[in-house]
Amino acid sequence: MSLNADPGPPALRLASTGTLTYGLPVSEVLGVSTLAGARLIGGRSGLDRIVQRLNVMEVPDILAWVKPNELLLTTGYPLRNTPQSLDNLVADLDERGLAALAIKLGRYLDSLPAEMIEQADRRGFPLILLPDDVGFDDILNQVLTDILNRQAAVLARTEEVHRALVQIVLCGGGLQEVVDEVASLLDVAVVVLDSDQRVLAGAGPDEHIQAMRAFDVLSGRPGVCANGGGDHLVVPVVAGGFDHGRIIAYSPAGTLREADLGILERAATVAALVVTKQQAVAAVESKYRADYLRDILSGRAGDDDRVIAHCAGFGWDLDRPVMVVVAELDGRSRPADGQSALNGHGAEPRGGRGAEERVAQERLASAWSTAVRRHDRGAAVASFAHEVVAVVGAGEGDETALSSGPVQAMLKEASAIFAEHLSSRRTFSTGISRTVRSPSALPEAYEQAVKAVRVGRQLHGDGARAHFDQLGVYRLLSLVSDPQELHAFVRETLGELAGDDEPELVDLRRTLQVLLETNLNVAETARRLHFHYNTLRYRIGKLERMLGPFTEDAHLRLNLTLALHVLRMRGI
């Protein structure tokens, strides 16, 4: 027969395996009055095993019916004729996760073999000798009653805690108030970490909070103490199918009690509610701010005085010289020529981006927001569909801000934060506008920053950092509003050399480029290209037959140089 105590709400202890289970430890079961005369004869190291249910063994094939965390009672009747099976009984029961074995001797078994007791000691499997005058029904009733009473008490306390935590939220409290309440109830340090193990709220000594940050709580099983000693408990904070982090209770002295995980689980539920609420509010506020900044950068927000006053409500200071900084993820499709993230109100491309792309964009926005706020509290930062845009203050002499202190510090810090909290090796390119002194000039500054980030990436590759004024001739070329005019100029000037289909023509174009870069120095060009002098003279003749007498015509050389520069900007 088997009697099970319904586990119900969390009534638990830390088992020797480090897992958290429901019920009473064997040591407490031995303390009930009906077992006052019982004697532990083996497996003392396993007294912390948990008893969740009780079972009576009076059939030979009991192994098929036992369950983990059972206290198994027997008179030895099924084993009376097979004493050799006693040697393996402890091992078989231990492998099935039983809590303990209690045997009443005298009627069917006179004694237990020494090998059985030694095996119980070796495995830490409690072996209990029952007194003759105690009935199994008394043990079953009393232990089962104690388990149920314990669970009822835990349930009542957990519900009381849950009501208190919910009341905190209903009264406007946040994560910090929830954490403070849990820490006070458990008398331990408590912290809530996000998915990047950053502290969202914490209560307790600083050294305990830092210790909890170092725990590997994301890869381990929730509710498991890392060392099995009861020094900390971990519960995931989950809402709407999303993992928002972990809530951890920590006691270096190992004072966590059996009901603490239940309280922590309720706290995790409330914390998830708070986090979800905060994210919803932040999302609405962020969208409103981003929409307004988009209106400013597209020139639809009104006159300067109105824009300055409205932005002051956001904490943005636009009544000063400012620059626009655009950060754009590398390695993905971008808007077509002449378009920016303002077109289409920041809508995503058809089909949407993958989860990885969204995470990368969110991390980029978070990194820039953190970096900019640390260096300029009055800056405006918003994330659009393809980029993050910041309007930051420009001090005197910051006309070429890429090398200036504040902007350089922002760039370095944003890069470090972005790399730290993103597992994939993504990079982003950055473009910086000229300094402007009124909100009405911000649309032009934004276009400058967009051109800087994209021209910089074409010239220097992924991870480029470019200021609009440092683009040289590319700045002038980028100001041509119609890209088709540039493409037509390249075709008219370079002719057959404008294409990439024939390797021979591409090689000739490379020769032309190096010739122009060396100011027609034939010896230097031959050295760079590893050509024989006569081979290069032959190539120059061929180029002049295709393009005209560029070695004698300075205007033609200028046109060819510009056409090669436009080709280098291809894709912008």
N, C-alpha and C positions, 0 to 999 in steps of 0.2 A: 504494500500500500504506500501511497505517497501523498503527503499533505504539503501544499504550496502556499506560501504567503505572497499575495499579490504585491509586486514591487511598488505599484502606485507611484506617487511623487518621489523625488529624490530623497531616499533615506539610505545613506551609503557610508562606506569606509574605504580607505586605501588598502587594497590587497597587497600581498607581498610581490605580486607581479607588476605593481605600479598602476593597475587599472582601478577604476572606481566602480564599486558594485553596491547593491542594496543588502540590508540585513544587519545581523549582529556578529561580531567576531567570536571565535570559539572561546576566547578567554572570558567574555561576558556570559556566554551560554553556560559555562561551568559554574558561574556564580548564582544561578537560579536555585531556589530552595530544594527542588526535587532532585537536584544533582549534588546536594551538599556532601554526600558520601562518595561521590565519584572520584576516581584517581587517574591522573594522567601518567601513562606508563611509557609513552614514546612520542617523538615529534614535537617537542616543546617549542622549537623555533617556528612552528606553524600556527601559533595561537592567534595570530592576526588574520587567519583565513576567515572568510565571511560565510555565515550560515544564512541562507535565504529560505530554505525549505527543509523538511524532514522526511525520511523514508525508512521503512522497516524491511529488512532482508530476511525472508523466510523461505525463499525459493532458490534453487541452485543457479539459475541463469539470471541473477540479479543485474549483472553488468549490462545487459541489454536495456534495462529500465532506469538505471541511475541517471542523474542530471548534475550539472555543475553546481557547486555551492550547496550541496546537500549534507546534512548530518545523518549518517546512516546508522540505524540501530539494529542490533542482532543478538540473538541468544546463541548463535553458532550452530543452530539446527541444520541448515543446509550444508554445513562443512564438517559434520560429525564423522562422516565416513571417508572423507578425502582430506586428511590432514596435510598432504603434500601441497594442496592448492593454497594453503595459508601463506606460504612463502611468497607467492606472486600476487596475493590479494591486494596488499598495500600498493604495489606498483600499478596494478590495473586500475584501482580506484583513484590514485593520484593522477594518472594520465587522463582520466575522465573529468578531472577538475573538482572532485569532491572536497568538502571542507574537512571532514573528520569521520572516524569510525568509532562507535561506542559499542562495546561487547559486554554481555552479562555471562560470566563463567559459572560453572558448577553443575549445570543440568546436562548440557550436551558437550561442552568443552571444559576440561579441567584446567588447562593452561594454554598460553600462546607460545609458539616456538621463538627462541632467541633471535633467529634470523628475521622473523617478522618485525620484532621490536627494533632491531638494528636498522632494518630498511626504513621504518617509520622515522627514526632519528635522522637517517641520512637524507631523506627526502623532505623533512620538515612536515610530515603528515601526522596530525594529532591522533593518537591511539588512546582511547579512554576506556577505563575499566569501570563498569557500572555496579552499584551495590545490589545485593540480592533482593532487598525489600522495596525497590522502586519499580513501578509499573510503566510500561511504554506509553500508555495513554496519558499518565500524569506528565511525563516529559513532553510529549507532543503538545498537549494543551497549554502548558505553561510557556514553553519556548515560543510556540506560535503566537500566543497572546502577547508576549513581550515584543516580538517582531512587529505585530500589527499596531500595538500601542506606540512603539517608537515611530513607526511610519505616520501614524495619525498626528503625533506631536510635531513631527517635521513638516507635515502638510500644513498644519495650522500656522506654524511660524513662517513658513514660506509664503503662504497666502497673505499674512499680515505684512511681511516685508514687501511683497508685490504691491499691495495697496498703498503703502507708504511711498514707494518709488514712483508709482503712477501719479500720486497726488503731487509729488514734486514737479513732474512734467506739466500737469494741469495748471499748476500755479506759476508756470513760466520758467521753471528751472531748466538747466542744461546738463551736459555731461558732467561738468565739475560737481554740481550738486548731487547727482546720482552717485558718483564715485565717492564723494565725501560721506554720504549716508551708508554705503556698503562698507566702507573702511571702518566707520564707527560701529556698525553692527557686528562685524567680524573681528574687530580689533586687530586688523592686519593692514598692510599696505596694498592698495588697489590701483591699477592703471588700465586705461583703455588705449590700445595701440591701433593705428590704421594698418592697411595692408602692406605699407612700406616700413612698418614698425616704428613710426613716428608717434610720439606721445600726444594724444588728443586731450586727455585729462588724467590727472594723477593725484593721489592722496597718500601721504606717508613720507618718511625720510627720503631725502634726495638720493642717498646711496641705494636704497631699496628700489626706487623708481628706475635708476640707471641699471641696476641688476636685472630688473624685469625686461628692460629693452634688449638686454644681451641674450635672453632666452630664445631658443630656436622654437618658437611657438607656432609658426606657420606650417612647418613640415611635420610636426608631431601630431598625435591624436588628441583632439579636444578632451579636456577633463583628466589628462594624465599628468602626474607629477614626474618631472624629468628624472629625478633620482629615486622615486618610489618612497620617499621619506615623509611626504606630507608637507613639504615646504612651500609648494605653490600649486594652484589650480588654474586651468586655462579653459575658457569657453569662447566659442566663436560668436561674433556679433554679425548676424545674418538677417537681412530683410529683403523681401521681394526676389529671392534667389541670388542676391549679390552678397558677397563676403566683404564686410566693411572693416574687418580686423579682428582683434581679440580683446577680451577683458580678462585680467589676471589678478588673482589674489596671492599675496606672498607673505610668508611668515618664516624667517630664517630659523626660528626655534621649532618649527614643525608643529604649531598649535592648531592647525586647521582641523575643524571638527566634522563629524559625519554629515551634518546638514548643510555645510558651507557650499557645496557644489550646487545644491538646489537653489540657494539664495543667489549664487553667482549666475545661474541660468536665468533666473527672473530678471536680474540686473542687466544681463545681456539683451534680453527681450526689450526692456525699457530703453537701453542704450541704442538699440537698433531703431526704435521709434524716434528717439531724439536725433540720431544721425540722419535718418530719412527726412525728418522735418527740416533740419538745417540745410540739407542738400537741396530740398525743394525750394526753400526760401532763397538760398544762394543762387540756384539756377534761374529763378525769376528775376532776381536783382541783377545777376550777371547779364542776362539777355537784355534787360532794359538798358543797362549801361552800354553794352555793346551796340545796341540799336542806336542809342543817342550818339555815341562816338562815330558810328558809321554815317549818321546824318551830318555830323560836323565835317568829316573828311570828304563828304560828297557835296558840301556847300548847301545843305538843305536845313540847317539848324537855326537860321535867323542871323540877326546882326551880332556884332561882337559883344556888346553889353549884355544882351540876353544870354548868349552862350556862356560868358564868364560867370554870370549869376547862377545859371542852372548847374554848371559844373561844380561850383562851390558847394552845392548840396551833396555832391558825390565825394567831396574831399579832393577834387581835382583843381589845381591852380593853373589856369591858362592865361592869367593876366601877367605874363612875363615872357621873356624870350624862350622859345621851346624848339625842340627838334622832334621829328617823327622817326621812330626806329621800327623797322619791319623785320620780323624773324620768320623764316619759312622752312618747313621740313624739306630735306633733300630726298631725292629718290622716289618721287611720286609725280603723277601727272599734274600739271598746273593749268591755270586758265589760258585761253588762247591769246595770241598777240593782241595788245591793246586793251586787254581786259584785266580787271583786278578783282579782289575778293568782294569789292563793294557791288559789283554787277550781280544781279540776281539776289541781292540781300544775303549774301553769304551762303546760299544753298549748296548742298553737296552735289557732286557730279551724279549723273544718272546711275542708278545701281547702288549708290552709297559706298562708303569705305568700309573696309573690314574692321574687325574688333581691334586688331593690332594698330591700325592706322588711327583709330579714334583714341586709343590709349596714348599713343605717341603725341597726338595733338593736345590731349589733356595735360600730359606731362610737360610739354613745351609751354603751354599757357601757365601752368602752376610754377614752373621754374622762373619764367620771366616775371610773373607777378611777385614772387618772393624776392627776386634780385632787385627789381625796380623799387619795391616798397622800402627795402633796407637802405637805399641810397637816395631816394627822392619820394617823400611821403605825399607830395602833391601831384605826382605823375598819374596819367590816365593809362590804363592797360586793359585791353580787351582781346578776346580770341574770336577770329572770324573763321570761315570755313577752311581756308588754306593757309592762314598765317596768324601770327600774334602781332598786334600793333601797340606800341607804347608811345605816348607823347610825354617827353621828359624835358626837364628844365635845362637850359643852355646858359652857362656862365659866360662872362666876358672872355673873348679869345677862343671860344669853342666853335669857330666857324668850320674847322676841320676836326670834328669831335671824335673821330675814330681813335685818335691818339691822346685824347684828353682823359684826365683821371676818372671822373664819375662814369662816363659811358664805357670806358675800358673796364672799369671794375664791375659794372653791370653785365657786360658781355662775358667776362671770366666767371662770375658767380652763376649766371644763368646756365652756362655750359656745364659747369661742375654739378649743379643740381640736376640738370637734365640727364647727364650721364650716370649719376648716382642712382637715380630711381627708375631707370629703364634698362631692362635686361638686354634688349637687342642693341646693336651698335648703330644707332641712328645718329645723324648729324643734322644741323640746320645752318642755313646761311642767313646773314644779317645785312641789311642796308640801312643807311642813315641819311637823312635829308639835310639840307641847309638849315640854318637857324632862321626862324620866322618870329615876328613880334606881334602878331595879332591872330585870333582864331580864323579870320577870313582868309588868311594865307595858308591854312593847314591843308586844304585839298591839294594845292600845288606841291606842298612839302611831302604829302603822302605819296603822290605819284613819283616824286624824286626818290623816295626811299624804296618804292617798289622797283623802279628801274635799277637802283643801285644793287639791290639784292639779286636780281636776275642777271644783270650784266656781270656782277662780281662772280657769280657762280659759273657763268660761261667762260670767264677769263681765268679764274683760279681754281675751279672745281668745287666739289662739295665742301661745306664748312667755311665758305668765303666770308670775309668781313669787308665791306666796301662803303665808303662815303661818296655821296653823289659828286662832290667837287673833286674827288681824286680819280675819276674815271677817264679824265683826259679827253681825247678825241671821241671815245666811246660815249661820253656824256652828250656830245653834240649829235652823234648819230642816233642815240636813243631818243632824242627830242623830235625826230622825224615822226609825225603822227601816222603816216601811211607806210606800213612795212613793205607794201608792194612796190613803192617807189624805190626803196633800197634794193629790193630784189632785181628790179628792172635795171638799176644802175650797175649792179654786179654783172648781170648778163651782157649788157652793152659794152662794159669796159673789159671784162676778162674773156668774153666769148666762150670758146670751147673749154677753157680752164675753169669755168664756174661750176662745172659738174663734178661729181665724185664717182661716176660710173666706170671710168677707164683709169686704171692704176698709172699708166704712162703719163696721162695728163695731170693727175694729182701730183706725180713726182716733178713734173715741169713747174707746176705752181709753187711747190716747195722751193725749187731753185730760184724762181722769181722772188719769192718772199725774202730769202736770205740775201740775195743780191741787193734788194732795196734796203734791208736792214743794215748792210755793210756799206751803204752809199756807193754801190757799184765797184767795190774793191774786189777785183777778180781773184787775187791771190788769197785773201781772207775767206772769200766764199768757197773757193776750192778746198781750203783747209777744213772748214766747218762741215762741208758735205762729203769730204773724203774723195774728191774727184781729181783726176789729172787736169792740169791747166788747159790743155788742148780740148779735153772733153767739155769743160765748162765753156770755152769759147764757142764750141759747136752748139751747145745748148742756148747760149745767148743769141746766136744767129737765128736759131729756130724760133725763139720767143719773139724776136723782133719781127720775123715774118708773120707771126700770128697776131701780135698786139700793136706793132708799129715801132718807130725808132725811140723807145723809151730811154736808151742810153744817152740820147742827145736832147730829148724834149722833157724839160722839168715839169711842165704841166701834166704831161702824160704820166710821169712817175708819180705825181701827187694823186692822180685819179686811180692808178693801179694800187697805190698804198691804201687809199680809202676803201677801195673795193675789197681788198684782202681783209681789212679790219671789219667790214660788214660781214664777210663770210665767217670770220671768227665769232661774230655775234649771232650766228645762225641758231634758231630755236627760241630766241627771245621774243 
